[in-house]
Amino acid sequence: MTSRSRRRLRTRSPQAGGVRRFVALLAVASAIPALGCASERPPRSALLAALAAPRVAPPAHGYAFFNRPARGDRWTFPIARWQLRQRAAYRAGWIEPFPEPPAVGAGAAPGERAAPDGVLARRYEAFLDARRRELAQEVVRWVQAEAETRFIEDGILDQWPTLPEVLASEGDDCDGLELLSYHALRNLGFPEDRVYRAILKESRFGRHHMVTLWFEDADDPWVLDPTATITNHLVRLSEVGDWIPLKVFSETREFTVTAR
């Protein structure tokens, strides 16, 4: 190799290194599942095919929501990355701590609670749940109204934001706007073990969407859809058969959902 060739190679190497880094970044990005948020309508051909396909019914025995994730779960990395950033925002004081939830019965699984004893205790719990349903419906209406003007499509790389980032940017897509529902329920005193973020997948088109699930019923939670993509009001998960739950998670927990 001549000295001129070596000089030419040295002058091109920084650009080549930049290209290699860019290609590596794209490779990493492609390995991370994109949520998508199902904000846009599918192509006409996909719509016609879906109309001809039978509707998907929920499993006869429902879902098991709180399974340990399998090793190599494709959603674990983006969930863990968000959890780390969200917890850092708490430590920095950028997010107000949630109210202390009522005590849960010993040994209760996530989304479950000890049944109250006695008629008055059951009536009292029913009254509280009815009031929570009213609050949850108000949260749905408010968040969806804000989403009409604050929905912002993701760029090339989809990084799920923290609540302070959503507020600072004046909007986001479903994985950011959903935090408004999630945090609203928690700040209104909904117990930690009954409110989770959730990733749903549309069975017909394969699109993904982020919602909040409120486990008033441990077997059939309420769905709070931030963008009215699935529903414009509070509905049970069993009522949205075309959408299959894949994951439920919070700042500290991650679970995989399976059919029973």
ZATOR-203480 format. One record per residue (C-alpha): x, y, z; residue number from 0. Coordinates in Angstrom, 1 decimal. Each point is the difference from the previous one (the first is absolute). Layout:
REM residues N
{east = X; north = Y; up = Z; pos = NUM} .
...
END
This chain:
REM residues 260
{east = 0.0; north = 0.0; up = 0.0; pos = 0} .
{east = 1.4; north = 3.4; up = -1.0; pos = 1} .
{east = 0.3; north = 2.9; up = 2.5; pos = 2} .
{east = -2.7; north = 1.8; up = -2.0; pos = 3} .
{east = -2.3; north = -2.9; up = 0.4; pos = 4} .
{east = 0.7; north = -0.2; up = 3.8; pos = 5} .
{east = -0.8; north = 3.7; up = 0.3; pos = 6} .
{east = -3.2; north = -0.4; up = -1.9; pos = 7} .
{east = -1.0; north = -2.9; up = 2.2; pos = 8} .
{east = 0.7; north = 2.0; up = 3.2; pos = 9} .
{east = -2.0; north = 3.0; up = -1.3; pos = 10} .
{east = -3.0; north = -2.3; up = -0.7; pos = 11} .
{east = 0.1; north = -2.0; up = 3.2; pos = 12} .
{east = -1.9; north = 2.5; up = 2.2; pos = 13} .
{east = -2.9; north = -0.1; up = -2.5; pos = 14} .
{east = 0.2; north = -3.7; up = -0.2; pos = 15} .
{east = -0.1; north = -0.3; up = 3.8; pos = 16} .
{east = -3.0; north = 2.3; up = 0.1; pos = 17} .
{east = -1.8; north = -2.2; up = -2.6; pos = 18} .
{east = 0.9; north = -3.1; up = 2.1; pos = 19} .
{east = -1.4; north = 1.5; up = 3.1; pos = 20} .
{east = -3.2; north = 1.0; up = -1.8; pos = 21} .
{east = -0.4; north = -3.5; up = -1.4; pos = 22} .
{east = 0.6; north = -1.4; up = 3.5; pos = 23} .
{east = -2.6; north = 2.4; up = 1.5; pos = 24} .
{east = -2.6; north = -1.1; up = -2.6; pos = 25} .
{east = 0.8; north = -3.7; up = 0.8; pos = 26} .
{east = -0.7; north = 0.7; up = 3.7; pos = 27} .
{east = -3.1; north = 1.9; up = -0.8; pos = 28} .
{east = -1.3; north = -2.8; up = -2.3; pos = 29} .
{east = 0.4; north = -2.5; up = 2.8; pos = 30} .
{east = -2.2; north = 2.1; up = 2.3; pos = 31} .
{east = -3.8; north = -0.5; up = -0.6; pos = 32} .
{east = -1.7; north = 3.1; up = -1.2; pos = 33} .
{east = -3.3; north = 0.8; up = 1.8; pos = 34} .
{east = -1.5; north = 2.0; up = -2.9; pos = 35} .
{east = -3.1; north = 1.1; up = 2.0; pos = 36} .
{east = -2.4; north = -1.0; up = -2.8; pos = 37} .
{east = -0.8; north = 3.6; up = -0.7; pos = 38} .
{east = -0.2; north = -0.3; up = -3.7; pos = 39} .
{east = -2.5; north = -2.1; up = -2.0; pos = 40} .
{east = 1.4; north = -3.1; up = -1.6; pos = 41} .
{east = 0.3; north = -0.1; up = -3.9; pos = 42} .
{east = -3.3; north = -0.6; up = -1.9; pos = 43} .
{east = 1.1; north = -3.5; up = -0.9; pos = 44} .
{east = 0.6; north = -0.9; up = 3.6; pos = 45} .
{east = -3.4; north = 1.4; up = 1.0; pos = 46} .
{east = -1.8; north = -2.1; up = -2.7; pos = 47} .
{east = 1.8; north = -3.1; up = 1.2; pos = 48} .
{east = -0.9; north = 0.7; up = 3.6; pos = 49} .
{east = -3.6; north = 0.5; up = -0.8; pos = 50} .
{east = -0.1; north = -3.5; up = -1.6; pos = 51} .
{east = 1.8; north = -1.5; up = 3.0; pos = 52} .
{east = -2.1; north = -1.2; up = 3.0; pos = 53} .
{east = 0.1; north = 2.1; up = 3.2; pos = 54} .
{east = 2.3; north = -1.2; up = 2.7; pos = 55} .
{east = -1.9; north = -1.0; up = 3.2; pos = 56} .
{east = 1.8; north = 0.3; up = 3.4; pos = 57} .
{east = 1.1; north = -3.3; up = 1.5; pos = 58} .
{east = -2.8; north = -2.0; up = 1.5; pos = 59} .
{east = 1.8; north = 0.1; up = 3.4; pos = 60} .
{east = 1.5; north = 3.4; up = -0.3; pos = 61} .
{east = 3.6; north = 0.9; up = 0.5; pos = 62} .
{east = 2.7; north = -0.7; up = 2.6; pos = 63} .
{east = 1.5; north = 3.5; up = 0.3; pos = 64} .
{east = 2.9; north = -0.4; up = 2.4; pos = 65} .
{east = 2.4; north = -2.5; up = -1.4; pos = 66} .
{east = 3.8; north = 0.3; up = 0.3; pos = 67} .
{east = 1.5; north = 1.2; up = -3.3; pos = 68} .
{east = 1.9; north = -2.6; up = -2.0; pos = 69} .
{east = 3.7; north = 0.4; up = -0.5; pos = 70} .
{east = 0.7; north = 2.0; up = -3.1; pos = 71} .
{east = -3.5; north = 1.6; up = 0.0; pos = 72} .
{east = 0.1; north = 2.6; up = -2.8; pos = 73} .
{east = -1.9; north = 2.6; up = 2.1; pos = 74} .
{east = 2.2; north = -0.3; up = 3.1; pos = 75} .
{east = 2.7; north = 2.4; up = -1.2; pos = 76} .
{east = -2.3; north = 3.0; up = -0.9; pos = 77} .
{east = -2.0; north = -0.6; up = 3.2; pos = 78} .
{east = 3.2; north = -0.1; up = 2.1; pos = 79} .
{east = 1.4; north = 3.1; up = -1.7; pos = 80} .
{east = -3.2; north = 1.9; up = 0.8; pos = 81} .
{east = -0.1; north = -1.2; up = 3.6; pos = 82} .
{east = 3.6; north = 1.2; up = 0.6; pos = 83} .
{east = -0.7; north = 3.4; up = -1.4; pos = 84} .
{east = -3.4; north = 0.3; up = 1.8; pos = 85} .
{east = 1.6; north = -0.9; up = 3.3; pos = 86} .
{east = 2.8; north = 2.5; up = -0.6; pos = 87} .
{east = -2.7; north = 2.7; up = -0.5; pos = 88} .
{east = -1.5; north = -1.0; up = 3.4; pos = 89} .
{east = 3.4; north = 0.2; up = 1.7; pos = 90} .
{east = 0.7; north = 3.4; up = -1.5; pos = 91} .
{east = -3.3; north = 1.3; up = 1.3; pos = 92} .
{east = -1.4; north = 0.6; up = -3.4; pos = 93} .
{east = -3.1; north = -2.2; up = 0.7; pos = 94} .
{east = -2.0; north = 0.3; up = 3.2; pos = 95} .
{east = -0.2; north = -3.2; up = 2.0; pos = 96} .
{east = -3.3; north = -1.9; up = -0.2; pos = 97} .
{east = -2.3; north = -0.1; up = 3.1; pos = 98} .
{east = 0.5; north = -3.0; up = 2.2; pos = 99} .
{east = -2.4; north = -2.6; up = -1.1; pos = 100} .
{east = -2.3; north = -1.9; up = 2.5; pos = 101} .
{east = 1.6; north = -3.2; up = 1.4; pos = 102} .
{east = -0.5; north = -3.1; up = -2.1; pos = 103} .
{east = -0.7; north = -3.4; up = 1.6; pos = 104} .
{east = 3.1; north = -2.1; up = 0.7; pos = 105} .
{east = 0.9; north = -2.2; up = -2.8; pos = 106} .
{east = -2.2; north = 1.8; up = -2.6; pos = 107} .
{east = 1.2; north = -0.2; up = -3.5; pos = 108} .
{east = 0.2; north = 3.1; up = -2.2; pos = 109} .
{east = -3.4; north = 1.2; up = -1.0; pos = 110} .
{east = -1.7; north = -1.9; up = 2.9; pos = 111} .
{east = -0.9; north = 1.0; up = 3.5; pos = 112} .
{east = -1.4; north = -1.6; up = 3.1; pos = 113} .
{east = -3.8; north = -0.3; up = 0.0; pos = 114} .
{east = -1.7; north = 2.1; up = 2.7; pos = 115} .
{east = -1.9; north = -1.8; up = 2.7; pos = 116} .
{east = -3.6; north = 0.8; up = 0.8; pos = 117} .
{east = -2.9; north = 1.7; up = -1.9; pos = 118} .
{east = 1.0; north = 3.6; up = 0.9; pos = 119} .
{east = 3.6; north = -0.6; up = -1.1; pos = 120} .
{east = -1.2; north = -1.3; up = -3.3; pos = 121} .
{east = -2.4; north = 2.9; up = -0.5; pos = 122} .
{east = 2.7; north = 2.4; up = 0.9; pos = 123} .
{east = 2.5; north = -1.5; up = -2.5; pos = 124} .
{east = -2.8; north = 0.0; up = -2.7; pos = 125} .
{east = -0.6; north = 3.7; up = 0.7; pos = 126} .
{east = 3.7; north = 0.8; up = -0.4; pos = 127} .
{east = 0.3; north = -2.0; up = -3.3; pos = 128} .
{east = -3.0; north = 1.8; up = -1.4; pos = 129} .
{east = 1.6; north = 3.4; up = 0.8; pos = 130} .
{east = 3.3; north = -1.2; up = -1.5; pos = 131} .
{east = -1.9; north = -0.9; up = -3.2; pos = 132} .
{east = -1.3; north = 3.5; up = -0.2; pos = 133} .
{east = 3.5; north = 1.4; up = 0.5; pos = 134} .
{east = 1.5; north = -2.4; up = -2.6; pos = 135} .
{east = -2.6; north = 1.1; up = -2.6; pos = 136} .
{east = 0.7; north = 3.6; up = 0.7; pos = 137} .
{east = 3.7; north = -0.7; up = -0.5; pos = 138} .
{east = -0.7; north = -1.8; up = -3.3; pos = 139} .
{east = -2.1; north = 3.0; up = -1.3; pos = 140} .
{east = 2.7; north = 2.6; up = 1.0; pos = 141} .
{east = 3.0; north = -1.9; up = -1.4; pos = 142} .
{east = -1.8; north = -0.8; up = -3.3; pos = 143} .
{east = -1.0; north = 3.7; up = -0.3; pos = 144} .
{east = 3.6; north = 1.1; up = 0.5; pos = 145} .
{east = 1.3; north = -2.7; up = -2.5; pos = 146} .
{east = -2.1; north = 1.5; up = -2.8; pos = 147} .
{east = 2.5; north = 2.9; up = -0.2; pos = 148} .
{east = 3.0; north = -1.4; up = 1.7; pos = 149} .
{east = 0.7; north = -3.2; up = -1.8; pos = 150} .
{east = 3.5; north = 0.1; up = -1.5; pos = 151} .
{east = 1.3; north = -2.8; up = -2.2; pos = 152} .
{east = 3.4; north = -1.6; up = 1.0; pos = 153} .
{east = 3.1; north = 0.5; up = -2.1; pos = 154} .
{east = 2.3; north = -2.8; up = -1.2; pos = 155} .
{east = 0.9; north = -1.1; up = 3.5; pos = 156} .
{east = -2.8; north = -0.6; up = 2.4; pos = 157} .
{east = 1.0; north = 0.6; up = 3.6; pos = 158} .
{east = -2.8; north = -0.1; up = 2.5; pos = 159} .
{east = 0.0; north = 3.3; up = 1.9; pos = 160} .
{east = -0.4; north = 0.7; up = 3.7; pos = 161} .
{east = -2.9; north = 2.2; up = 1.3; pos = 162} .
{east = 2.2; north = 3.1; up = 0.3; pos = 163} .
{east = 1.1; north = -0.4; up = -3.6; pos = 164} .
{east = -3.6; north = -0.3; up = -1.2; pos = 165} .
{east = -1.0; north = 3.1; up = 1.9; pos = 166} .
{east = 3.1; north = 2.0; up = -1.2; pos = 167} .
{east = -0.6; north = -1.0; up = -3.7; pos = 168} .
{east = -3.7; north = 0.9; up = 0.2; pos = 169} .
{east = -1.0; north = -3.4; up = -1.3; pos = 170} .
{east = 1.1; north = -3.4; up = -1.4; pos = 171} .
{east = -1.4; north = -3.1; up = -1.6; pos = 172} .
{east = -1.8; north = -2.8; up = 1.9; pos = 173} .
{east = 2.9; north = -1.1; up = 2.1; pos = 174} .
{east = 0.4; north = 3.5; up = 1.4; pos = 175} .
{east = -3.7; north = 1.1; up = 0.2; pos = 176} .
{east = -0.8; north = -3.2; up = 1.7; pos = 177} .
{east = 2.1; north = 1.2; up = 3.0; pos = 178} .
{east = -2.6; north = 2.7; up = 0.6; pos = 179} .
{east = -2.6; north = -2.7; up = 0.7; pos = 180} .
{east = 2.4; north = -2.2; up = 2.0; pos = 181} .
{east = 1.2; north = 2.9; up = 2.2; pos = 182} .
{east = -3.4; north = 1.4; up = 0.4; pos = 183} .
{east = -1.4; north = -3.2; up = 1.4; pos = 184} .
{east = 3.0; north = -0.4; up = 2.3; pos = 185} .
{east = -0.2; north = 3.6; up = 1.2; pos = 186} .
{east = -3.7; north = -0.3; up = 0.6; pos = 187} .
{east = 0.8; north = -2.8; up = 2.5; pos = 188} .
{east = -0.6; north = -3.2; up = -2.1; pos = 189} .
{east = 2.1; north = -2.7; up = 1.6; pos = 190} .
{east = 3.3; north = -0.9; up = -1.5; pos = 191} .
{east = -0.8; north = -3.7; up = -0.4; pos = 192} .
{east = -3.1; north = 0.8; up = -2.2; pos = 193} .
{east = 1.4; north = 2.5; up = -2.5; pos = 194} .
{east = 2.4; north = -1.0; up = -2.8; pos = 195} .
{east = 1.2; north = 1.2; up = -3.3; pos = 196} .
{east = -0.8; north = -2.6; up = -2.7; pos = 197} .
{east = 1.1; north = -0.8; up = -3.6; pos = 198} .
{east = -2.8; north = -1.3; up = -2.2; pos = 199} .
{east = 0.3; north = -1.6; up = -3.5; pos = 200} .
{east = -2.8; north = 0.2; up = -2.6; pos = 201} .
{east = -0.6; north = -3.5; up = -1.2; pos = 202} .
{east = -1.0; north = 1.0; up = -3.6; pos = 203} .
{east = 2.7; north = 2.4; up = -0.9; pos = 204} .
{east = 2.8; north = -0.7; up = 2.5; pos = 205} .
{east = 0.1; north = 3.6; up = 1.2; pos = 206} .
{east = 0.9; north = 0.8; up = 3.6; pos = 207} .
{east = -1.5; north = 2.5; up = 2.4; pos = 208} .
{east = 0.7; north = 1.2; up = 3.6; pos = 209} .
{east = -2.9; north = 0.3; up = 2.5; pos = 210} .
{east = -0.5; north = 0.1; up = 3.7; pos = 211} .
{east = -1.7; north = -3.0; up = 1.7; pos = 212} .
{east = -1.8; north = 0.4; up = 3.2; pos = 213} .
{east = -0.6; north = -3.3; up = 1.8; pos = 214} .
{east = -3.2; north = 0.6; up = 1.9; pos = 215} .
{east = -0.6; north = -3.6; up = -1.0; pos = 216} .
{east = 3.2; north = -2.0; up = 0.0; pos = 217} .
{east = -1.3; north = -2.2; up = -2.9; pos = 218} .
{east = -1.5; north = 2.7; up = -2.3; pos = 219} .
{east = 1.6; north = 3.5; up = 0.5; pos = 220} .
{east = -1.3; north = 3.3; up = -1.3; pos = 221} .
{east = 1.7; north = 1.5; up = -3.1; pos = 222} .
{east = 1.0; north = 3.7; up = 0.0; pos = 223} .
{east = 0.9; north = 0.8; up = -3.6; pos = 224} .
{east = 1.9; north = 3.4; up = -0.2; pos = 225} .
{east = -0.7; north = 0.6; up = -3.7; pos = 226} .
{east = -3.5; north = -1.6; up = -0.6; pos = 227} .
{east = 1.7; north = -2.4; up = -2.4; pos = 228} .
{east = -1.8; north = -3.0; up = 1.5; pos = 229} .
{east = -2.8; north = 1.6; up = 1.9; pos = 230} .
{east = -1.2; north = 3.5; up = 1.0; pos = 231} .
{east = -1.3; north = -1.0; up = 3.4; pos = 232} .
{east = 0.8; north = -2.3; up = 2.9; pos = 233} .
{east = -0.4; north = -3.6; up = -1.0; pos = 234} .
{east = 1.0; north = -3.5; up = 1.2; pos = 235} .
{east = 2.8; north = -1.7; up = -1.7; pos = 236} .
{east = -2.3; north = -2.9; up = -0.9; pos = 237} .
{east = -2.0; north = 2.5; up = -2.1; pos = 238} .
{east = 2.9; north = 0.8; up = -2.4; pos = 239} .
{east = 0.6; north = -3.5; up = -1.5; pos = 240} .
{east = 2.1; north = 1.2; up = -2.9; pos = 241} .
{east = 2.6; north = 1.3; up = 2.4; pos = 242} .
{east = 2.1; north = -2.6; up = 1.8; pos = 243} .
{east = 2.0; north = 1.0; up = 3.2; pos = 244} .
{east = 3.7; north = -0.8; up = -0.2; pos = 245} .
{east = 1.6; north = 1.7; up = 3.0; pos = 246} .
{east = -0.9; north = 1.8; up = 3.2; pos = 247} .
{east = 2.6; north = 2.0; up = 1.9; pos = 248} .
{east = 0.7; north = 2.9; up = 2.4; pos = 249} .
{east = 3.1; north = 1.8; up = 1.1; pos = 250} .
{east = 1.2; north = -3.1; up = 1.8; pos = 251} .
{east = -1.9; north = -3.0; up = -1.4; pos = 252} .
{east = -0.3; north = -1.8; up = -3.3; pos = 253} .
{east = -2.3; north = -2.8; up = -0.9; pos = 254} .
{east = -0.9; north = -2.0; up = -3.0; pos = 255} .
{east = -3.7; north = -0.7; up = -0.8; pos = 256} .
{east = -1.1; north = -3.4; up = -1.3; pos = 257} .
{east = -3.4; north = -1.6; up = -0.8; pos = 258} .
{east = -1.3; north = -2.4; up = 2.7; pos = 259} .
END
